[in-house]
Amino acid sequence: MSAAARGAWLLALAPLLAAAQAGPPAFTAPPGSARAPAHADAAPAMDGLRLGQDALDLYRRTCAAAAGDAAGLIDRALAAGLQPYQGEGASSAAGLLGGAAGLVFVPPGRGALLQLALAGDGRCTVWAQFAIGPVLKAGFMSLVESLRVPGSSLRTTQDRMVQLAGGWRQQIGFELRDAHGAYGFDAVTLLSDQPGVQALSSAALPGAGR
């Protein structure tokens, strides 16, 4: 996937994730999204399975651990050794944040592969640029299930297939309620095992707080 096509996909997906966490989404494919290739034609030499595991670990330590806590998320990003992102064009911080105010951090030396986007409203998204969709989805499902503890409740809020950027992706979301409030956890992953852009996101739902 070219940098331009990947950037266009980022701009298309970021609002989709934000809408999913704000309430029941009404997905409309953005103009031109179906024309962009879904797979990475020029993926860097790397292990897509390892990248997926690294993305899940970053999501677990940040978005999942401090969902909705904007200040706590920044602290966790810095504690993990991440640094400010210096991307350009559609893959800039603004693109990764879907136009919202916020900050983007990346692991040193891996800014082209993994990004952590922290919106000012507490929305948190891990972008994995060349991960393997089915592996990332399985890890996400396991991680979210592990967040359920006695006294909390977990329910599926959406599970659907969407054709986005020329390929079929699964969008799945969960709502976790506990003594502190309610939190949304969402993922958009490719159905095929071709490496491509994937996203894992979390946010506090209205009325929640930690």
VOZAVEX-922348 format. One record per residue (C-alpha): x, y, z; residue in one letter. Coordinates in steps of 0.2 Angstrom, whole numbers, padded with zeros to 4 digits, always signed. Layout:
<pts>
XYZA ...
</pts>
This chain:
<pts>
+0000+0000+0000M +0007+0017-0005S +0009+0030+0009A -0005+0041+0001A -0017+0026+0001A -0013+0021+0019R -0015+0039+0024G -0032+0040+0016A -0037+0024+0025W -0032+0032+0042L -0042+0047+0038L -0057+0036+0034A -0056+0025+0049L -0052+0037+0063A -0070+0045+0062P -0077+0028+0062L -0069+0023+0078L -0074+0039+0086A -0092+0037+0081A -0092+0019+0087A -0087+0025+0105Q -0099+0039+0105A -0115+0028+0102G -0122+0016+0090P -0113+0019+0074P -0121+0022+0057A -0107+0017+0045F -0105+0025+0028T -0090+0021+0017A -0081+0037+0014P -0079+0043-0005P -0065+0034-0013G -0061+0022+0001S -0066+0006-0009A -0053+0011-0022R -0038+0010-0011A -0029-0007-0009P -0032-0016+0007A -0015-0025+0008H +0002-0018+0010A +0010-0019-0007D +0027-0012-0001A +0027-0018+0017A +0044-0016+0025P +0054-0032+0029A +0046-0037+0046M +0036-0050+0056D +0018-0046+0054G +0014-0058+0068L +0026-0050+0080R +0020-0033+0076L +0002-0038+0080G +0008-0045+0097Q +0018-0028+0100D +0002-0018+0096A -0008-0029+0108L +0005-0026+0122D +0005-0007+0119L -0014-0007+0119Y -0015-0017+0135R -0002-0006+0144R -0011+0010+0138T -0028+0011+0131C -0035-0004+0140A -0027+0000+0157A -0032+0018+0158A -0047+0020+0146A -0054+0037+0147G -0041+0044+0158D -0032+0057+0147A -0018+0062+0160A -0015+0044+0165G -0013+0038+0146L +0000+0051+0144I +0009+0045+0159D +0008+0027+0153R +0015+0032+0136A +0030+0041+0143L +0033+0027+0156A +0033+0015+0141A +0047+0025+0133G +0037+0031+0119L +0041+0048+0110Q +0032+0061+0101P +0027+0056+0083Y +0034+0067+0068Q +0024+0060+0054G +0018+0071+0039E +0004+0072+0027G -0012+0061+0030A -0002+0050+0042S +0002+0066+0053S -0003+0067+0071A -0019+0076+0065A -0023+0062+0053G -0020+0048+0066L -0031+0058+0079L -0045+0060+0066G -0044+0078+0067G -0046+0079+0086A -0035+0088+0097A -0022+0077+0106G -0005+0069+0105L +0003+0054+0096V +0017+0044+0103F +0028+0030+0095V +0041+0017+0100P +0058+0023+0096P +0063+0018+0079G +0046+0010+0075R +0036+0026+0071G +0031+0019+0054A +0024+0003+0061L +0015+0008+0078L +0007+0024+0084Q -0002+0028+0100L -0015+0042+0097A -0022+0050+0113L -0036+0062+0110A -0039+0076+0122G -0056+0068+0127D -0048+0052+0133G -0050+0042+0117R -0035+0031+0114C -0031+0022+0098T -0016+0010+0094V -0013+0010+0075W -0003-0005+0068A +0002-0002+0050Q +0007-0019+0044F -0001-0031+0056A -0011-0047+0052I -0029-0045+0055G -0035-0062+0062P -0021-0063+0074V -0024-0045+0081L -0043-0048+0082K -0040-0064+0092A -0028-0056+0104G -0040-0041+0106F -0055-0052+0110M -0044-0062+0123S -0038-0045+0131L -0055-0038+0133V -0062-0054+0140E -0048-0053+0153S -0054-0036+0159L -0070-0043+0166R -0069-0045+0184V -0082-0050+0198P -0095-0036+0199G -0092-0030+0181S -0102-0033+0165S -0096-0035+0147L -0107-0034+0132R -0105-0034+0113T -0110-0017+0106T -0107-0021+0088Q -0100-0035+0077D -0101-0032+0058R -0091-0033+0042M -0087-0017+0032V -0079-0015+0015Q -0066-0001+0018L -0051+0004+0008A -0054-0010-0005G -0055-0025+0008G -0067-0033+0020W -0064-0028+0038R -0072-0033+0054Q -0077-0020+0066Q -0081-0026+0084I -0085-0017+0100G -0088-0020+0118F -0095-0010+0133E -0087-0014+0150L -0096-0008+0165R -0089-0008+0183D -0090+0002+0199A -0080+0016+0191H -0091+0018+0175G -0093+0012+0157A -0079+0010+0144Y -0079+0006+0126G -0067-0005+0117F -0066-0007+0098D -0056-0015+0085A -0056-0014+0066V -0046-0028+0058T -0044-0036+0041L -0052-0052+0038L -0038-0059+0027S -0020-0063+0033D -0013-0050+0021Q -0004-0037+0032P -0013-0020+0032G -0018-0005+0043V -0027-0011+0059Q -0034-0001+0074A -0038-0004+0092L -0047+0009+0102S -0054+0013+0119S -0064+0027+0127A -0074+0032+0142A -0093+0031+0138L -0104+0046+0143P -0106+0047+0162G -0090+0036+0165A -0075+0041+0175G -0060+0035+0185R 
</pts>
